[in-house]
Amino acid sequence: MKKMLNIALPKGRLGEKVYAMFEQAGFECPSIKENSRKLIFENEEKGVRYFWVKPSDVAIYVERGAADIGVAGKDILLEYEPDVYELLDLGVGVCRMAVAAKKDFRDDTRKTLKVATKFTNIARNYYSSLGRDIDIIHLNGSIEIAPILGLSDVIVDIVETGTTLKENDLCVVETVVPISARLIANKASFKFASYEIENLKNNIAEIIRAKG
């Protein structure tokens, strides 16, 4: 009996792109494309079992061993610092974590900088590396309005196209870190199913290289 690899995929567009890569690498699971409300799909012949989870939860499933491998954004890995192996940059879901502010913003270093963000850990680590004193305001949504309403001086958030920022008269001040989707593995699984995981990783790496 072949060992089944449990693979956590992020729901949504990114997950679909990533699944296409797994499929191309020879780990297809046709039932995943059926229009149903199922969340778990398996192909015994290929030894894979996929399941869809919320993008921010992938790392938890992998860290705790419910999934052997998964795909998570670098933002999630930096923010929550899960105890997992990061195996491969998949080169999809590319964007950046950035500091944005109103166009006329000038940083007065004599004052504590008010930073609104969902990504408190990333923001804290970034400003700590600059030696800048900050006050973090944790928000869960519509972060762009924080500087407009005077709640914060700047925001730290994911920027893909920058359209939302422009529409709200904000602009990127600094890039904190580039972001993309990463293939991650549970540490124990990697030890016990290293052949299967390495094989899958190498096949996907080959596809990425071929795309150049």
C-alpha positions as CSV (number, residue, x, y, z in Angstrom):
1,M,0.0,0.0,0.0
2,K,1.5,3.3,-1.2
3,K,1.8,6.0,1.5
4,M,-0.8,8.7,0.9
5,L,0.7,12.2,0.9
6,N,-1.8,14.7,2.5
7,I,-1.5,18.0,0.7
8,A,-3.2,21.2,2.0
9,L,-4.0,23.6,-0.8
10,P,-5.1,27.3,-0.2
11,K,-8.7,27.8,-1.4
12,G,-9.2,30.3,-4.3
13,R,-7.3,31.4,-7.4
14,L,-3.9,30.7,-5.9
15,G,-4.8,27.2,-4.9
16,E,-6.1,26.5,-8.4
17,K,-2.8,27.7,-10.0
18,V,-0.9,25.6,-7.6
19,Y,-3.0,22.5,-8.2
20,A,-2.3,22.9,-11.9
21,M,1.4,22.7,-11.1
22,F,1.0,19.6,-9.1
23,E,-1.1,18.1,-11.9
24,Q,1.6,18.9,-14.5
25,A,4.2,17.3,-12.2
26,G,2.2,14.0,-12.4
27,F,0.2,14.2,-9.2
28,E,-3.2,14.7,-10.6
29,C,-6.5,14.0,-8.9
30,P,-9.4,14.4,-11.4
31,S,-12.1,14.5,-8.8
32,I,-10.8,17.9,-7.5
33,K,-12.2,19.5,-10.7
34,E,-15.7,18.2,-10.2
35,N,-18.2,20.9,-9.2
36,S,-19.0,19.8,-5.7
37,R,-18.8,21.0,-2.1
38,K,-16.3,18.3,-1.1
39,L,-13.2,19.5,0.6
40,I,-11.1,16.3,0.4
41,F,-10.0,14.5,-2.8
42,E,-7.8,11.5,-3.3
43,N,-6.0,9.6,-6.0
44,E,-4.8,6.3,-4.6
45,E,-2.9,5.4,-7.7
46,K,-0.8,8.5,-7.4
47,G,-0.7,8.4,-3.6
48,V,-2.0,11.9,-3.0
49,R,-4.9,13.3,-1.0
50,Y,-5.7,17.0,-1.5
51,F,-7.8,19.2,0.7
52,W,-8.8,22.8,0.4
53,V,-8.3,25.1,3.4
54,K,-8.3,28.8,4.1
55,P,-4.9,30.2,2.9
56,S,-4.0,31.4,6.4
57,D,-4.7,28.0,7.9
58,V,-2.4,25.9,5.6
59,A,0.6,26.3,7.8
60,I,-1.3,25.2,10.9
61,Y,-2.4,22.0,9.1
62,V,1.2,21.3,8.0
63,E,2.8,22.2,11.3
64,R,0.5,20.0,13.3
65,G,0.8,17.1,10.9
66,A,-2.7,16.9,9.5
67,A,-1.0,17.7,6.2
68,D,2.4,16.4,5.1
69,I,2.9,19.3,2.8
70,G,1.1,22.4,1.7
71,V,1.4,25.7,0.0
72,A,1.4,29.0,2.0
73,G,2.3,32.6,1.2
74,K,5.6,33.9,2.5
75,D,3.6,36.5,4.3
76,I,1.9,33.8,6.5
77,L,5.3,32.1,7.2
78,L,6.8,35.4,8.3
79,E,3.8,36.5,10.3
80,Y,3.1,33.2,12.2
81,E,6.6,31.6,12.1
82,P,5.3,28.0,12.0
83,D,7.7,25.2,12.7
84,V,7.8,23.8,9.2
85,Y,10.4,23.2,6.4
86,E,10.2,25.7,3.5
87,L,11.1,23.6,0.5
88,L,10.5,25.7,-2.6
89,D,9.5,29.1,-3.9
90,L,6.7,28.3,-6.4
91,G,7.0,31.7,-8.1
92,V,3.2,32.2,-8.1
93,G,1.1,34.5,-6.0
94,V,3.8,37.1,-6.4
95,C,3.3,40.4,-4.6
96,R,5.1,42.4,-1.9
97,M,4.7,43.5,1.7
98,A,5.0,47.2,1.8
99,V,4.7,50.3,3.9
100,A,2.2,52.8,2.4
101,A,1.1,56.3,3.5
102,K,-0.7,59.4,2.3
103,K,1.2,61.1,-0.6
104,D,2.3,64.0,1.6
105,F,3.6,61.8,4.4
106,R,7.0,62.7,5.9
107,D,8.3,60.6,8.8
108,D,9.0,62.7,11.9
109,T,11.5,60.4,13.7
110,R,11.1,62.4,16.9
111,K,7.6,60.9,17.3
112,T,6.4,57.3,17.7
113,L,5.2,56.1,14.3
114,K,1.6,54.8,14.3
115,V,1.4,51.7,12.1
116,A,-1.9,50.0,11.1
117,T,-1.6,46.4,9.9
118,K,-2.9,42.9,10.0
119,F,0.7,41.7,10.0
120,T,1.8,42.8,13.4
121,N,4.8,40.4,13.6
122,I,6.2,41.4,10.2
123,A,5.7,45.2,11.0
124,R,7.3,44.9,14.4
125,N,10.4,42.9,13.1
126,Y,10.8,45.3,10.1
127,Y,10.8,48.5,12.2
128,S,12.8,46.9,15.0
129,S,15.5,46.2,12.3
130,L,15.5,50.0,11.5
131,G,15.5,50.9,15.2
132,R,12.3,52.9,14.8
133,D,9.9,53.3,17.7
134,I,6.3,52.3,16.6
135,D,2.8,51.9,18.0
136,I,1.1,49.0,16.3
137,I,-2.6,49.2,15.6
138,H,-3.9,45.8,14.7
139,L,-6.8,45.9,12.2
140,N,-8.5,43.0,10.3
141,G,-9.7,44.7,7.2
142,S,-9.9,48.0,5.1
143,I,-6.5,49.0,6.4
144,E,-6.2,51.7,3.7
145,I,-8.6,54.0,5.6
146,A,-6.5,54.1,8.7
147,P,-4.1,56.9,7.5
148,I,-7.0,58.8,5.8
149,L,-8.9,59.0,9.1
150,G,-5.8,59.8,11.1
151,L,-5.8,56.5,13.0
152,S,-2.3,55.7,11.8
153,D,0.6,57.4,10.0
154,V,1.4,54.4,7.8
155,I,0.1,51.0,7.0
156,V,2.0,47.7,6.4
157,D,0.1,45.5,4.0
158,I,0.3,43.3,0.9
159,V,0.5,45.2,-2.3
160,E,-0.2,43.4,-5.6
161,T,-1.1,46.0,-8.2
162,G,-1.3,49.1,-6.0
163,T,-4.7,50.1,-7.4
164,T,-6.5,50.2,-4.0
165,L,-3.8,52.4,-2.7
166,K,-4.0,54.8,-5.7
167,E,-7.8,55.0,-5.4
168,N,-7.4,56.0,-1.7
169,D,-4.6,58.6,-2.4
170,L,-2.0,56.5,-0.8
171,C,1.4,55.4,-2.2
172,V,4.1,52.8,-1.3
173,V,6.8,54.3,0.8
174,E,9.1,51.3,1.3
175,T,9.0,47.6,0.3
176,V,9.4,45.4,3.4
177,V,9.8,42.0,1.7
178,P,8.8,40.3,-1.6
179,I,6.1,37.6,-1.2
180,S,5.2,34.5,-3.2
181,A,3.7,31.0,-2.5
182,R,6.0,28.5,-0.9
183,L,5.9,24.7,-0.7
184,I,6.2,23.7,2.9
185,A,6.5,20.4,4.7
186,N,5.8,19.0,8.2
187,K,9.1,18.1,9.8
188,A,8.2,14.6,10.9
189,S,6.6,13.8,7.5
190,F,9.7,15.0,5.8
191,K,11.7,12.5,7.8
192,F,9.3,9.5,7.2
193,A,8.2,10.3,3.7
194,S,11.3,12.1,2.4
195,Y,11.4,10.1,-0.9
196,E,7.8,10.9,-1.8
197,I,8.1,14.6,-0.8
198,E,11.5,15.1,-2.5
199,N,10.1,13.4,-5.6
200,L,7.1,15.8,-5.7
201,K,9.3,18.8,-4.9
202,N,11.8,17.9,-7.7
203,N,9.1,17.4,-10.3
204,I,7.6,20.8,-9.5
205,A,11.0,22.5,-9.4
206,E,11.6,21.1,-12.9
207,I,8.3,22.7,-14.2
208,I,9.3,26.0,-12.7
209,R,12.7,25.8,-14.3
210,A,11.1,24.9,-17.7
211,K,8.9,28.0,-17.5
212,G,12.1,30.0,-16.9
